[in-house]
């Protein structure tokens, strides 16, 4: 994974200083493939936290929060602990931190435990599947308005991505 600072150095060397890809590779110690990718893409990439940040106030209480969270997951849905209830339980035991910190940590636990949605795209070969619907329409035939019945047929002709 290339650092954001390195991306900036690569782009500056290429666009402002006019250095070649080979020269940039020699000076910054990156492969030509990485350098080309950095030059072609304006996106800095997704940020990933390499090392967990220290939390001196919440850190000792994380195991207690996780125990309350696990206990809560076994309860019926309406009786589960909210972040506020977990905070109140921790306060009774001597926690001196803020409610927001506990709430943020519980939110991370909640997002991590939620099931990911599954999406299956419907893909059909041409002519393999269709959708049909019936309806009425008012049309003008020989100067006279008439209600007619309609059949609407739509072919699902999306082909699988190769």
DRENGUKE-256567 format. One record per atom (N, C-alpha, C): residue in one letter; chain; x, z, y; atom name. Coordinates in pm, whole numbers, plus 50000, padded with zeros to 5 digits. Layout:
! DRENGUKE-256567
[r a; A; [X; Z; Y]; CA] ...
! end
This chain:
! DRENGUKE-256567
[r x; A; [50085; 50000; 49882]; N] [r x; A; [50000; 50000; 50000]; CA] [r x; A; [50089; 50000; 50124]; C] [r x; A; [50065; 49908; 50210]; N] [r x; A; [50145; 49896; 50331]; CA] [r x; A; [50084; 49982; 50442]; C] [r x; A; [50170; 50046; 50518]; N] [r x; A; [50124; 50135; 50625]; CA] [r x; A; [50079; 50054; 50746]; C] [r x; A; [49990; 50115; 50823]; N] [r x; A; [49939; 50050; 50944]; CA] [r x; A; [50052; 50023; 51043]; C] [r x; A; [50146; 50117; 51050]; N] [r x; A; [50259; 50100; 51142]; CA] [r x; A; [50342; 49977; 51103]; C] [r x; A; [50359; 49957; 50971]; N] [r x; A; [50435; 49841; 50925]; CA] [r x; A; [50362; 49711; 50956]; C] [r x; A; [50228; 49712; 50943]; N] [r x; A; [50150; 49592; 50978]; CA] [r x; A; [50172; 49556; 51124]; C] [r x; A; [50172; 49657; 51208]; N] [r x; A; [50193; 49634; 51351]; CA] [r x; A; [50333; 49577; 51376]; C] [r x; A; [50433; 49633; 51309]; N] [r x; A; [50570; 49584; 51326]; CA] [r x; A; [50583; 49439; 51279]; C] [r x; A; [50519; 49408; 51166]; N] [r x; A; [50525; 49272; 51112]; CA] [r x; A; [50461; 49174; 51210]; C] [r x; A; [50342; 49206; 51257]; N] [r x; A; [50272; 49115; 51349]; CA] [r x; A; [50347; 49098; 51480]; C] [r x; A; [50403; 49207; 51532]; N] [r x; A; [50479; 49199; 51656]; CA] [r x; A; [50602; 49109; 51637]; C] [r x; A; [50673; 49129; 51524]; N] [r x; A; [50793; 49050; 51499]; CA] [r x; A; [50759; 48901; 51484]; C] [r x; A; [50648; 48871; 51421]; N] [r x; A; [50612; 48731; 51396]; CA] [r x; A; [50555; 48664; 51521]; C] [r x; A; [50457; 48729; 51585]; N] [r x; A; [50386; 48663; 51695]; CA] [r x; A; [50459; 48676; 51829]; C] [r x; A; [50519; 48790; 51858]; N] [r x; A; [50582; 48809; 51988]; CA] [r x; A; [50729; 48771; 51988]; C] [r x; A; [50800; 48816; 51884]; N] [r x; A; [50944; 48791; 51881]; CA] [r x; A; [50978; 48657; 51816]; C] [r x; A; [50882; 48596; 51746]; N] [r x; A; [50902; 48465; 51687]; CA] [r x; A; [50995; 48464; 51567]; C] [r x; A; [51010; 48576; 51498]; N] [r x; A; [51097; 48581; 51380]; CA] [r x; A; [51032; 48511; 51262]; C] [r x; A; [51114; 48461; 51171]; N] [r x; A; [51061; 48396; 51052]; CA] [r x; A; [51018; 48502; 50951]; C] [r x; A; [50939; 48458; 50854]; N] [r x; A; [50892; 48550; 50749]; CA] [r x; A; [51010; 48606; 50671]; C] [r x; A; [51107; 48522; 50645]; N] [r x; A; [51225; 48566; 50571]; CA] [r x; A; [51303; 48673; 50647]; C] [r x; A; [51318; 48652; 50777]; N] [r x; A; [51391; 48749; 50860]; CA] [r x; A; [51316; 48882; 50869]; C] [r x; A; [51185; 48874; 50882]; N] [r x; A; [51104; 48997; 50886]; CA] [r x; A; [51118; 49072; 50754]; C] [r x; A; [51116; 49000; 50643]; N] [r x; A; [51133; 49062; 50512]; CA] [r x; A; [51265; 49134; 50498]; C] [r x; A; [51370; 49071; 50552]; N] [r x; A; [51503; 49133; 50546]; CA] [r x; A; [51511; 49261; 50628]; C] [r x; A; [51455; 49258; 50747]; N] [r x; A; [51468; 49373; 50836]; CA] [r x; A; [51372; 49487; 50802]; C] [r x; A; [51250; 49454; 50760]; N] [r x; A; [51150; 49558; 50734]; CA] [r x; A; [51135; 49593; 50586]; C] [r x; A; [51206; 49521; 50500]; N] [r x; A; [51209; 49548; 50356]; CA] [r x; A; [51071; 49538; 50290]; C] [r x; A; [51004; 49424; 50318]; N] [r x; A; [50876; 49393; 50253]; CA] [r x; A; [50888; 49254; 50193]; C] [r x; A; [50807; 49228; 50091]; N] [r x; A; [50810; 49096; 50029]; CA] [r x; A; [50744; 48994; 50121]; C] [r x; A; [50773; 48868; 50098]; N] [r x; A; [50715; 48762; 50180]; CA] [r x; A; [50564; 48755; 50161]; C] [r x; A; [50518; 48787; 50042]; N] [r x; A; [50374; 48786; 50015]; CA] [r x; A; [50304; 48890; 50102]; C] [r x; A; [50360; 49009; 50109]; N] [r x; A; [50302; 49115; 50192]; CA] [r x; A; [50303; 49075; 50338]; C] [r x; A; [50411; 49014; 50382]; N] [r x; A; [50424; 48972; 50522]; CA] [r x; A; [50322; 48864; 50554]; C] [r x; A; [50306; 48766; 50465]; N] [r x; A; [50206; 48660; 50489]; CA] [r x; A; [50066; 48719; 50496]; C] [r x; A; [50035; 48812; 50407]; N] [r x; A; [49904; 48877; 50407]; CA] [r x; A; [49882; 48952; 50539]; C] [r x; A; [49984; 49018; 50589]; N] [r x; A; [49972; 49092; 50715]; CA] [r x; A; [49952; 48997; 50832]; C] [r x; A; [50016; 48882; 50829]; N] [r x; A; [50005; 48785; 50938]; CA] [r x; A; [49868; 48717; 50936]; C] [r x; A; [49819; 48682; 50817]; N] [r x; A; [49693; 48608; 50805]; CA] [r x; A; [49572; 48696; 50833]; C] [r x; A; [49580; 48824; 50802]; N] [r x; A; [49464; 48912; 50816]; CA] [r x; A; [49476; 48998; 50941]; C] [r x; A; [49370; 49000; 51019]; N] [r x; A; [49367; 49087; 51136]; CA] [r x; A; [49320; 49226; 51098]; C] [r x; A; [49268; 49240; 50976]; N] [r x; A; [49218; 49368; 50927]; CA] [r x; A; [49334; 49457; 50888]; C] [r x; A; [49327; 49581; 50928]; N] [r x; A; [49436; 49674; 50895]; CA] [r x; A; [49419; 49734; 50756]; C] [r x; A; [49309; 49704; 50688]; N] [r x; A; [49286; 49758; 50555]; CA] [r x; A; [49210; 49888; 50561]; C] [r x; A; [49173; 49934; 50444]; N] [r x; A; [49097; 50057; 50434]; CA] [r x; A; [49190; 50176; 50440]; C] [r x; A; [49151; 50276; 50517]; N] [r x; A; [49232; 50396; 50529]; CA] [r x; A; [49213; 50483; 50406]; C] [r x; A; [49323; 50528; 50349]; N] [r x; A; [49317; 50618; 50234]; CA] [r x; A; [49397; 50742; 50266]; C] [r x; A; [49336; 50855; 50243]; N] [r x; A; [49402; 50982; 50264]; CA] [r x; A; [49499; 51004; 50149]; C] [r x; A; [49628; 51004; 50179]; N] [r x; A; [49730; 51014; 50074]; CA] [r x; A; [49740; 51157; 50024]; C] [r x; A; [49740; 51250; 50114]; N] [r x; A; [49756; 51390; 50077]; CA] [r x; A; [49641; 51468; 50140]; C] [r x; A; [49580; 51557; 50063]; N] [r x; A; [49469; 51634; 50114]; CA] [r x; A; [49515; 51724; 50228]; C] [r x; A; [49435; 51730; 50333]; N] [r x; A; [49470; 51811; 50448]; CA] [r x; A; [49455; 51959; 50414]; C] [r x; A; [49542; 52043; 50466]; N] [r x; A; [49529; 52186; 50440]; CA] [r x; A; [49406; 52242; 50510]; C] [r x; A; [49340; 52335; 50444]; N] [r x; A; [49225; 52402; 50506]; CA] [r x; A; [49245; 52552; 50488]; C] [r x; A; [49315; 52615; 50582]; N] [r x; A; [49351; 52755; 50566]; CA] [r x; A; [49233; 52850; 50560]; C] [r x; A; [49123; 52820; 50628]; N] [r x; A; [49007; 52909; 50627]; CA] [r x; A; [48919; 52883; 50505]; C] [r x; A; [48890; 52756; 50478]; N] [r x; A; [48799; 52720; 50369]; CA] [r x; A; [48868; 52717; 50233]; C] [r x; A; [48996; 52689; 50231]; N] [r x; A; [49070; 52672; 50106]; CA] [r x; A; [49046; 52779; 50000]; C] [r x; A; [49062; 52908; 50034]; N] [r x; A; [49040; 53012; 49933]; CA] [r x; A; [48895; 53022; 49885]; C] [r x; A; [48802; 52967; 49958]; N] [r x; A; [48660; 52977; 49925]; CA] [r x; A; [48607; 52855; 49849]; C] [r x; A; [48689; 52752; 49833]; N] [r x; A; [48642; 52630; 49768]; CA] [r x; A; [48595; 52654; 49626]; C] [r x; A; [48665; 52737; 49551]; N] [r x; A; [48622; 52764; 49413]; CA] [r x; A; [48487; 52835; 49412]; C] [r x; A; [48464; 52925; 49508]; N] [r x; A; [48335; 52994; 49517]; CA] [r x; A; [48224; 52896; 49554]; C] [r x; A; [48252; 52805; 49646]; N] [r x; A; [48153; 52704; 49686]; CA] [r x; A; [48120; 52615; 49567]; C] [r x; A; [48221; 52572; 49494]; N] [r x; A; [48197; 52486; 49377]; CA] [r x; A; [48116; 52559; 49271]; C] [r x; A; [48141; 52689; 49252]; N] [r x; A; [48064; 52768; 49156]; CA] [r x; A; [47917; 52775; 49199]; C] [r x; A; [47893; 52799; 49328]; N] [r x; A; [47756; 52803; 49378]; CA] [r x; A; [47690; 52666; 49367]; C] [r x; A; [47767; 52562; 49393]; N] [r x; A; [47714; 52424; 49384]; CA] [r x; A; [47675; 52393; 49240]; C] [r x; A; [47763; 52426; 49144]; N] [r x; A; [47733; 52400; 49003]; CA] [r x; A; [47611; 52480; 48957]; C] [r x; A; [47603; 52604; 49000]; N] [r x; A; [47487; 52688; 48967]; CA] [r x; A; [47360; 52627; 49026]; C] [r x; A; [47371; 52577; 49147]; N] [r x; A; [47257; 52518; 49216]; CA] [r x; A; [47208; 52392; 49144]; C] [r x; A; [47297; 52314; 49088]; N] [r x; A; [47258; 52190; 49022]; CA] [r x; A; [47178; 52215; 48895]; C] [r x; A; [47189; 52334; 48838]; N] [r x; A; [47113; 52369; 48718]; CA] [r x; A; [46973; 52418; 48750]; C] [r x; A; [46947; 52447; 48878]; N] [r x; A; [46817; 52496; 48921]; CA] [r x; A; [46720; 52380; 48941]; C] [r x; A; [46588; 52411; 48945]; N] [r x; A; [46491; 52306; 48982]; CA] [r x; A; [46521; 52257; 49123]; C] [r x; A; [46486; 52134; 49149]; N] [r x; A; [46523; 52068; 49274]; CA] [r x; A; [46484; 52147; 49400]; C] [r x; A; [46365; 52202; 49404]; N] [r x; A; [46318; 52273; 49523]; CA] [r x; A; [46389; 52407; 49543]; C] [r x; A; [46454; 52460; 49439]; N] [r x; A; [46518; 52590; 49449]; CA] [r x; A; [46669; 52581; 49469]; C] [r x; A; [46722; 52462; 49479]; N] [r x; A; [46867; 52446; 49493]; CA] [r x; A; [46916; 52498; 49627]; C] [r x; A; [47044; 52536; 49627]; N] [r x; A; [47106; 52586; 49749]; CA] [r x; A; [47128; 52473; 49848]; C] [r x; A; [47098; 52500; 49973]; N] [r x; A; [47136; 52409; 50080]; CA] [r x; A; [47274; 52452; 50130]; C] [r x; A; [47334; 52372; 50214]; N] [r x; A; [47465; 52409; 50269]; CA] [r x; A; [47454; 52538; 50349]; C] [r x; A; [47343; 52555; 50418]; N] [r x; A; [47322; 52677; 50496]; CA] [r x; A; [47314; 52800; 50406]; C] [r x; A; [47242; 52788; 50294]; N] [r x; A; [47229; 52900; 50200]; CA] [r x; A; [47365; 52935; 50139]; C] [r x; A; [47444; 52833; 50107]; N] [r x; A; [47579; 52858; 50053]; CA] [r x; A; [47662; 52930; 50158]; C] [r x; A; [47650; 52887; 50284]; N] [r x; A; [47724; 52952; 50393]; CA] [r x; A; [47683; 53099; 50405]; C] [r x; A; [47554; 53125; 50398]; N] [r x; A; [47506; 53263; 50408]; CA] [r x; A; [47558; 53348; 50292]; C] [r x; A; [47562; 53291; 50172]; N] [r x; A; [47615; 53363; 50056]; CA] [r x; A; [47764; 53394; 50076]; C] [r x; A; [47838; 53300; 50129]; N] [r x; A; [47981; 53322; 50153]; CA] [r x; A; [48003; 53427; 50263]; C] [r x; A; [47917; 53425; 50364]; N] [r x; A; [47929; 53524; 50471]; CA] [r x; A; [47911; 53665; 50418]; C] [r x; A; [47818; 53681; 50324]; N] [r x; A; [47795; 53812; 50263]; CA] [r x; A; [47920; 53862; 50191]; C] [r x; A; [48001; 53767; 50143]; N] [r x; A; [48122; 53803; 50068]; CA] [r x; A; [48245; 53812; 50157]; C] [r x; A; [48229; 53788; 50289]; N] [r x; A; [48340; 53805; 50381]; CA] [r x; A; [48399; 53679; 50440]; C] [r x; A; [48336; 53564; 50422]; N] [r x; A; [48385; 53438; 50479]; CA] [r x; A; [48374; 53443; 50631]; C] [r x; A; [48482; 53407; 50700]; N] [r x; A; [48485; 53415; 50846]; CA] [r x; A; [48485; 53278; 50913]; C] [r x; A; [48475; 53170; 50836]; N] [r x; A; [48479; 53036; 50893]; CA] [r x; A; [48343; 52994; 50948]; C] [r x; A; [48337; 52868; 50993]; N] [r x; A; [48214; 52818; 51054]; CA] [r x; A; [48121; 52756; 50951]; C] [r x; A; [47994; 52747; 50988]; N] [r x; A; [47894; 52686; 50901]; CA] [r x; A; [47918; 52536; 50887]; C] [r x; A; [47966; 52475; 50994]; N] [r x; A; [47991; 52330; 50993]; CA] [r x; A; [48095; 52294; 50887]; C] [r x; A; [48198; 52376; 50874]; N] [r x; A; [48303; 52349; 50776]; CA] [r x; A; [48247; 52353; 50635]; C] [r x; A; [48165; 52454; 50607]; N] [r x; A; [48103; 52465; 50475]; CA] [r x; A; [48008; 52348; 50453]; C] [r x; A; [47929; 52315; 50554]; N] [r x; A; [47833; 52206; 50544]; CA] [r x; A; [47904; 52073; 50515]; C] [r x; A; [48016; 52049; 50581]; N] [r x; A; [48092; 51926; 50560]; CA] [r x; A; [48144; 51919; 50417]; C] [r x; A; [48195; 52031; 50368]; N] [r x; A; [48249; 52033; 50231]; CA] [r x; A; [48137; 52014; 50128]; C] [r x; A; [48022; 52078; 50149]; N] [r x; A; [47909; 52062; 50058]; CA] [r x; A; [47860; 51917; 50063]; C] [r x; A; [47860; 51856; 50181]; N] [r x; A; [47821; 51715; 50193]; CA] [r x; A; [47912; 51623; 50114]; C] [r x; A; [48043; 51653; 50114]; N] [r x; A; [48137; 51574; 50034]; CA] [r x; A; [48106; 51590; 49886]; C] [r x; A; [48075; 51712; 49844]; N] [r x; A; [48040; 51737; 49704]; CA] [r x; A; [47912; 51661; 49667]; C] [r x; A; [47814; 51662; 49758]; N] [r x; A; [47687; 51596; 49732]; CA] [r x; A; [47707; 51445; 49717]; C] [r x; A; [47783; 51387; 49809]; N] [r x; A; [47807; 51242; 49801]; CA] [r x; A; [47882; 51204; 49675]; C] [r x; A; [47976; 51289; 49634]; N] [r x; A; [48054; 51259; 49514]; CA] [r x; A; [47969; 51269; 49388]; C] [r x; A; [47869; 51357; 49390]; N] [r x; A; [47789; 51378; 49269]; CA] [r x; A; [47671; 51283; 49258]; C] [r x; A; [47634; 51217; 49367]; N] [r x; A; [47519; 51128; 49363]; CA] [r x; A; [47551; 51006; 49278]; C] [r x; A; [47453; 50963; 49202]; N] [r x; A; [47472; 50845; 49118]; CA] [r x; A; [47482; 50721; 49205]; C] [r x; A; [47571; 50635; 49170]; N] [r x; A; [47588; 50510; 49243]; CA] [r x; A; [47474; 50416; 49205]; C] [r x; A; [47424; 50342; 49303]; N] [r x; A; [47318; 50246; 49277]; CA] [r x; A; [47376; 50125; 49203]; C] [r x; A; [47301; 50079; 49108]; N] [r x; A; [47344; 49964; 49030]; CA] [r x; A; [47265; 49843; 49078]; C] [r x; A; [47335; 49734; 49101]; N] [r x; A; [47271; 49612; 49147]; CA] [r x; A; [47313; 49499; 49055]; C] [r x; A; [47215; 49438; 48993]; N] [r x; A; [47242; 49323; 48908]; CA] [r x; A; [47181; 49199; 48973]; C] [r x; A; [47264; 49109; 49021]; N] [r x; A; [47208; 48989; 49083]; CA] [r x; A; [47142; 48901; 48977]; C] [r x; A; [47027; 48845; 49014]; N] [r x; A; [46959; 48755; 48922]; CA] [r x; A; [47018; 48616; 48940]; C] [r x; A; [47072; 48564; 48833]; N] [r x; A; [47132; 48432; 48838]; CA] [r x; A; [47073; 48346; 48727]; C] [r x; A; [47034; 48226; 48761]; N] [r x; A; [46970; 48138; 48666]; CA] [r x; A; [47035; 48001; 48671]; C] [r x; A; [47034; 47934; 48559]; N] [r x; A; [47073; 47794; 48558]; CA] [r x; A; [46959; 47713; 48620]; C] [r x; A; [46989; 47598; 48679]; N] [r x; A; [46883; 47519; 48742]; CA] [r x; A; [46770; 47486; 48643]; C] [r x; A; [46645; 47511; 48686]; N] [r x; A; [46529; 47481; 48604]; CA] [r x; A; [46500; 47584; 48496]; C] [r x; A; [46577; 47689; 48486]; N] [r x; A; [46557; 47788; 48380]; CA] [r x; A; [46447; 47887; 48413]; C] [r x; A; [46425; 47917; 48541]; N] [r x; A; [46329; 48020; 48579]; CA] [r x; A; [46261; 47979; 48709]; C] [r x; A; [46137; 48028; 48727]; N] [r x; A; [46062; 47996; 48848]; CA] [r x; A; [45970; 48112; 48884]; C] [r x; A; [45925; 48113; 49009]; N] [r x; A; [45828; 48211; 49056]; CA] [r x; A; [45704; 48134; 49100]; C] [r x; A; [45586; 48188; 49066]; N] [r x; A; [45460; 48120; 49096]; CA] [r x; A; [45369; 48215; 49172]; C] [r x; A; [45296; 48161; 49271]; N] [r x; A; [45199; 48240; 49345]; CA] [r x; A; [45079; 48153; 49377]; C] [r x; A; [44961; 48217; 49381]; N] [r x; A; [44837; 48147; 49417]; CA] [r x; A; [44796; 48189; 49556]; C] [r x; A; [44723; 48101; 49625]; N] [r x; A; [44676; 48136; 49758]; CA] [r x; A; [44571; 48038; 49808]; C] [r x; A; [44516; 48068; 49924]; N] [r x; A; [44418; 47981; 49988]; CA] [r x; A; [44474; 47933; 50121]; C] [r x; A; [44430; 47815; 50162]; N] [r x; A; [44470; 47762; 50291]; CA] [r x; A; [44353; 47683; 50349]; C] [r x; A; [44349; 47679; 50480]; N] [r x; A; [44247; 47599; 50548]; CA] [r x; A; [44315; 47471; 50594]; C] [r x; A; [44263; 47358; 50546]; N] [r x; A; [44321; 47228; 50582]; CA] [r x; A; [44212; 47140; 50644]; C] [r x; A; [44257; 47038; 50713]; N] [r x; A; [44163; 46946; 50774]; CA] [r x; A; [44167; 46814; 50697]; C] [r x; A; [44053; 46780; 50637]; N] [r x; A; [44042; 46656; 50560]; CA] [r x; A; [43929; 46574; 50622]; C] [r x; A; [43961; 46454; 50667]; N] [r x; A; [43865; 46361; 50731]; CA] [r x; A; [43791; 46429; 50846]; C] [r x; A; [43867; 46509; 50926]; N] [r x; A; [43809; 46572; 51043]; CA] [r x; A; [43729; 46698; 51012]; C] [r x; A; [43726; 46741; 50888]; N] [r x; A; [43647; 46857; 50848]; CA] [r x; A; [43740; 46965; 50793]; C] [r x; A; [43720; 47092; 50836]; N] [r x; A; [43802; 47202; 50784]; CA] [r x; A; [43749; 47245; 50648]; C] [r x; A; [43844; 47252; 50553]; N] [r x; A; [43808; 47285; 50415]; CA] [r x; A; [43904; 47393; 50364]; C] [r x; A; [43850; 47490; 50287]; N] [r x; A; [43935; 47591; 50223]; CA] [r x; A; [43978; 47535; 50089]; C] [r x; A; [44110; 47531; 50066]; N] [r x; A; [44162; 47477; 49939]; CA] [r x; A; [44244; 47585; 49869]; C] [r x; A; [44252; 47574; 49739]; N] [r x; A; [44333; 47664; 49658]; CA] [r x; A; [44472; 47604; 49645]; C] [r x; A; [44575; 47690; 49650]; N] [r x; A; [44712; 47641; 49643]; CA] [r x; A; [44786; 47708; 49528]; C] [r x; A; [44874; 47633; 49469]; N] [r x; A; [44969; 47687; 49372]; CA] [r x; A; [45108; 47665; 49433]; C] [r x; A; [45182; 47774; 49451]; N] [r x; A; [45315; 47764; 49509]; CA] [r x; A; [45415; 47794; 49399]; C] [r x; A; [45504; 47700; 49375]; N] [r x; A; [45604; 47713; 49270]; CA] [r x; A; [45742; 47706; 49333]; C] [r x; A; [45824; 47806; 49305]; N] [r x; A; [45961; 47810; 49358]; CA] [r x; A; [46057; 47822; 49241]; C] [r x; A; [46148; 47724; 49232]; N] [r x; A; [46249; 47728; 49126]; CA] [r x; A; [46362; 47821; 49166]; C] [r x; A; [46401; 47907; 49074]; N] [r x; A; [46517; 47992; 49096]; CA] [r x; A; [46637; 47915; 49044]; C] [r x; A; [46708; 47849; 49133]; N] [r x; A; [46816; 47763; 49088]; CA] [r x; A; [46951; 47811; 49135]; C] [r x; A; [46966; 47942; 49150]; N] [r x; A; [47098; 47995; 49183]; CA] [r x; A; [47185; 47990; 49060]; C] [r x; A; [47298; 47931; 49073]; N] [r x; A; [47388; 47922; 48959]; CA] [r x; A; [47485; 48039; 48960]; C] [r x; A; [47532; 48082; 48845]; N] [r x; A; [47627; 48194; 48841]; CA] [r x; A; [47754; 48162; 48917]; C] [r x; A; [47806; 48264; 48984]; N] [r x; A; [47932; 48246; 49059]; CA] [r x; A; [48046; 48230; 48960]; C] [r x; A; [48133; 48134; 48988]; N] [r x; A; [48245; 48110; 48897]; CA] [r x; A; [48368; 48180; 48946]; C] 
! end
